[in-house]
Amino acid sequence: VVLPKTQTIGPMRVQCFGNDSPRGTYMLTISLSEPLRLSFGKFQGGRKILLEPGSYLYIGSALGGGLSSIPLARRLVRHASRSSGKPPHKTRDSMIRFFQENSLAPANFKPPVKKNLHWHIDYLLDSRYAQITGILIIRSPSRMEPALADLAESLEETFIIFPGLGAGDAVKATHLLGVKNLGSCLAALEKKIPGLLGKKVASDK
């Protein structure tokens, strides 16, 4: 297991674990600058949920495609884009540059021309008050999204906003969490993820 590579690119903090796979599991760190009452598509019948200003985490994965595909880059750059011609997240250009410099996207990689709102997280990230501030990536073809979500939820630094939020295709899981202290949360994750990844690699053998 490769030790995490932590760096700052423009306004974005990146933590990278795992091998050289273009597929993997990821966590977004999100800053919300204003209170927001938001409907997450059909979640809870379209009920509006109050999100207070502060930090949030979202856990997802990008495991599809063949050997020549770049699912991590495509999924994460999609997250950093907005619908209907709205300005993208401030970190999108930095994100693209990181992927190009780390063999996760070709030099001619382009962001999506159009974005439709589909996943729960799309509705939050489409708000002008929400900004992606960092990404944590586990480069591995193994399905680690449930384990990473469980780990994030178990931390003292996180809290559940609404059970099941952000996990439309998972049962009894929550993939969008609030964060009390982002710095100590990321430090705890950096300490625990190598062990989590090592257990998964061992179990896959």
C-alpha positions as CSV (number, residue, x, y, z in Angstrom):
1,V,0.0,0.0,0.0
2,V,1.4,3.4,-1.0
3,L,1.5,6.0,1.7
4,P,-0.8,9.0,1.3
5,K,0.4,11.8,-0.9
6,T,-0.9,15.2,0.5
7,Q,-0.5,18.3,-1.5
8,T,-2.1,21.7,-2.1
9,I,-2.9,22.7,-5.7
10,G,-4.4,26.2,-6.0
11,P,-7.3,26.4,-3.6
12,M,-7.6,22.6,-3.3
13,R,-6.1,20.1,-0.8
14,V,-5.5,16.6,-2.1
15,Q,-4.9,13.4,-0.2
16,C,-4.1,10.4,-2.3
17,F,-3.9,6.8,-1.2
18,G,-3.6,3.4,-2.9
19,N,-2.0,2.3,-6.2
20,D,-1.9,3.6,-9.7
21,S,-5.5,2.7,-10.6
22,P,-7.6,5.2,-12.6
23,R,-10.6,3.9,-10.6
24,G,-11.3,4.3,-7.0
25,T,-13.2,5.7,-4.0
26,Y,-13.2,9.3,-3.0
27,M,-14.3,11.9,-0.5
28,L,-15.1,15.5,-1.2
29,T,-14.6,18.2,1.4
30,I,-17.2,20.9,0.9
31,S,-17.5,24.4,2.4
32,L,-21.0,26.0,2.7
33,S,-20.9,29.7,3.3
34,E,-24.6,30.4,3.9
35,P,-27.5,28.5,5.5
36,L,-29.4,26.5,2.9
37,R,-32.8,24.8,2.8
38,L,-32.4,22.3,0.1
39,S,-34.3,19.5,-1.5
40,F,-32.2,16.6,-2.6
41,G,-34.2,15.5,-5.6
42,K,-36.7,12.8,-4.6
43,F,-35.0,12.2,-1.2
44,Q,-37.7,12.2,1.5
45,G,-40.3,13.1,-1.0
46,G,-38.5,16.3,-1.9
47,R,-38.5,17.6,1.7
48,K,-36.3,20.6,2.3
49,I,-33.4,20.0,4.7
50,L,-31.6,22.8,6.5
51,L,-27.8,22.8,6.1
52,E,-26.0,25.3,8.3
53,P,-22.8,27.1,7.1
54,G,-19.7,25.0,7.7
55,S,-17.8,21.9,6.4
56,Y,-19.3,18.7,4.9
57,L,-18.0,15.4,3.6
58,Y,-19.3,13.4,0.7
59,I,-18.2,9.8,0.0
60,G,-18.5,8.2,-3.5
61,S,-16.8,5.9,-5.9
62,A,-15.9,5.7,-9.6
63,L,-15.2,2.1,-10.5
64,G,-16.7,1.7,-14.0
65,G,-15.1,1.5,-17.4
66,G,-12.4,-0.5,-19.0
67,L,-8.6,-0.3,-18.7
68,S,-8.4,2.7,-20.9
69,S,-11.1,4.7,-19.1
70,I,-10.6,7.5,-16.5
71,P,-13.6,7.2,-14.2
72,L,-12.1,9.0,-11.2
73,A,-11.2,12.1,-13.2
74,R,-14.5,12.2,-15.0
75,R,-16.6,11.8,-11.9
76,L,-14.7,14.3,-9.7
77,V,-14.6,17.0,-12.4
78,R,-18.3,16.5,-13.0
79,H,-18.8,17.1,-9.2
80,A,-16.8,20.4,-9.6
81,S,-19.1,21.5,-12.5
82,R,-22.6,23.1,-12.2
83,S,-25.7,22.9,-14.3
84,S,-27.2,25.3,-16.8
85,G,-24.1,27.2,-17.5
86,K,-23.4,28.2,-13.9
87,P,-19.8,29.0,-13.0
88,P,-17.9,25.8,-11.9
89,H,-16.3,25.3,-8.5
90,K,-13.2,27.4,-7.9
91,T,-11.2,24.2,-7.6
92,R,-12.1,22.6,-10.9
93,D,-9.1,23.9,-12.9
94,S,-6.8,22.8,-10.0
95,M,-8.5,19.4,-10.0
96,I,-8.0,18.9,-13.7
97,R,-4.3,19.9,-13.4
98,F,-3.8,17.4,-10.5
99,F,-5.4,14.5,-12.6
100,Q,-3.2,15.4,-15.6
101,E,0.0,15.5,-13.5
102,N,-0.8,12.2,-11.8
103,S,-1.7,10.0,-14.9
104,L,-5.4,10.1,-14.1
105,A,-6.4,12.2,-17.2
106,P,-4.8,13.0,-20.5
107,A,-3.4,16.4,-21.4
108,N,-6.4,17.1,-23.6
109,F,-9.0,16.3,-20.9
110,K,-12.0,18.6,-20.9
111,P,-14.8,19.1,-18.3
112,P,-18.4,18.1,-19.2
113,V,-20.2,20.6,-21.5
114,K,-23.6,19.9,-19.8
115,K,-24.5,18.6,-16.3
116,N,-27.9,17.3,-15.3
117,L,-28.7,16.9,-11.6
118,H,-28.9,13.2,-10.7
119,W,-27.3,12.2,-7.4
120,H,-28.2,13.7,-4.0
121,I,-24.9,15.5,-3.9
122,D,-25.5,17.2,-7.2
123,Y,-28.2,19.5,-5.6
124,L,-25.8,20.7,-2.9
125,L,-22.9,21.2,-5.3
126,D,-25.1,23.2,-7.7
127,S,-25.5,25.9,-5.1
128,R,-23.3,29.0,-5.4
129,Y,-22.8,28.9,-1.6
130,A,-21.2,25.5,-1.8
131,Q,-17.5,25.1,-2.8
132,I,-15.4,21.9,-3.1
133,T,-12.3,22.6,-1.0
134,G,-10.5,19.3,-1.3
135,I,-10.5,15.7,-2.4
136,L,-9.3,12.5,-0.7
137,I,-8.8,9.7,-3.2
138,I,-8.2,5.9,-2.7
139,R,-6.9,4.7,-6.1
140,S,-8.0,1.1,-6.1
141,P,-10.5,-1.0,-8.2
142,S,-11.8,-2.6,-5.0
143,R,-15.2,-1.4,-3.8
144,M,-14.3,0.6,-0.7
145,E,-17.1,3.1,-0.6
146,P,-19.1,1.4,2.2
147,A,-16.1,0.9,4.4
148,L,-15.0,4.6,3.9
149,A,-18.5,5.8,4.7
150,D,-18.6,3.7,7.8
151,L,-15.2,5.0,8.9
152,A,-16.2,8.7,8.3
153,E,-19.4,8.2,10.2
154,S,-17.6,6.7,13.1
155,L,-15.4,9.7,13.7
156,E,-16.1,12.1,16.6
157,E,-15.6,15.0,14.2
158,T,-18.6,14.1,11.9
159,F,-22.3,14.1,12.4
160,I,-25.3,12.8,10.4
161,I,-27.4,15.5,8.8
162,F,-30.2,13.1,7.8
163,P,-30.0,9.3,7.7
164,G,-29.5,8.0,4.2
165,L,-28.5,11.4,2.7
166,G,-26.1,11.1,-0.2
167,A,-26.5,7.3,-0.5
168,G,-29.4,6.8,-2.9
169,D,-28.0,3.5,-4.1
170,A,-26.9,2.1,-0.7
171,V,-28.9,0.5,2.1
172,K,-28.7,1.8,5.6
173,A,-25.8,4.2,4.8
174,T,-25.2,7.9,4.9
175,H,-22.7,9.4,2.5
176,L,-23.1,13.2,3.1
177,L,-22.0,14.1,6.6
178,G,-21.5,17.3,8.5
179,V,-18.1,18.1,10.0
180,K,-17.4,19.7,13.4
181,N,-13.6,20.2,12.9
182,L,-12.3,19.6,9.4
183,G,-8.6,19.7,10.3
184,S,-8.8,17.0,12.9
185,C,-11.3,15.0,10.8
186,L,-8.8,14.9,7.9
187,A,-5.9,14.0,10.2
188,A,-8.0,11.1,11.6
189,L,-8.8,9.8,8.2
190,E,-5.2,10.1,7.0
191,K,-4.2,8.0,10.0
192,K,-6.8,5.3,9.6
193,I,-7.3,4.9,5.8
194,P,-4.0,3.0,5.2
195,G,-5.1,0.3,7.6
196,L,-8.5,0.2,6.0
197,L,-6.9,-0.2,2.6
198,G,-4.5,-2.8,3.8
199,K,-7.4,-4.9,5.2
200,K,-9.3,-4.7,1.9
201,V,-6.2,-5.7,-0.2
202,A,-5.7,-8.7,2.1
203,S,-9.3,-9.7,1.9
204,D,-9.2,-9.6,-1.9
205,K,-6.3,-11.9,-2.2
